[in-house]
Amino acid sequence: MSDLSAGMERLEGEAVMEVTGAGFVGGAGGVRPVQFTGVPSAAPGVDPLNAPQDEVVISPAARLLQSQDVGAAARAERLAEIRAQISQGVYDTPEKLALAVDRLVQDLNRR
């Protein structure tokens, strides 16, 4: 066994990485000037006007979902409700504050 870490065994086929600090791998390198390679061209022997083109196909189900974006309307409606509650002074309640504190404590206990 190597001196990677005391008590840790290396599993077969598993890569091991040793982290020794927060610096860059290989240290700083010199800055090289930009090198232009010219205008891109088609592969040799391929007519650029008849070369295959990429294509995107949107399914009918995706088009239906896109046309029925109820999520945006629901979010806008919920936001309007919250704004009305805030302006009326009824949004912040002791129950909501207690729930928020409980969730914060639970989150801090998980760490």
ABEGO torsion letter per residue (X at the ends): XBAABBGBBBBBGBBBBBBAEABBBGEBBBBBBBBBAEBBBBBBGBBAAABBBBBBBBBAAAAAAAABBAAAAAAAAAAAAAAAAAAAGAABBAAAAAAAAAAAAAAAAAX
